[in-house]
Amino acid sequence: MASSTEYKFNGNTIKLKPADYDRWVSSYKNIPNLDAVLQSRDDWLTYDAEIKTQQRWFLSTSAYLAKQDAKAALENRTDPVGRKITPDGRVRFKTAP
């Protein structure tokens, strides 16, 4: 077993070596705070997930992050001027207080 200093993310269930962590950071670039999402996922895997899911945490977490990344990409789309747009392509305006 690897020592905790060899991991870039060292949760209770999720343990990522630098190469895997860096690959996920570059792959899931639409997630603004990957560490927070990983911590939340690690907590769920550790305390609520079924044993089978815990044992295959890497694949299930990668799939989960892919879904979260796609959701974040859709929510953070902008037009050429930089204004946020809705999923149907309209500019999202905020109303004044």
Stockholm file with secondary structure:
# STOCKHOLM 1.0

chainA/1-97         MASSTEYKFNGNTIKLKPADYDRWVSSYKNIPNLDAVLQSRDDWLTYDAEIKTQQRWFLSTSAYLAKQDAKAALENRTDPVGRKITPDGRVRFKTAP
#=GR chainA/1-97 SS CCCGGGCSEECSSCEECHHHHHHHHHHTTTCTTHHHHHHHHHHHHHHTSCHHHHHTHHHHHHHHHHHHHHHHHHHTCBCTTSCBBCTTSCBCCCCCC
#=GC SS_cons        CCCGGGCSEECSSCEECHHHHHHHHHHTTTCTTHHHHHHHHHHHHHHTSCHHHHHTHHHHHHHHHHHHHHHHHHHTCBCTTSCBBCTTSCBCCCCCC
//
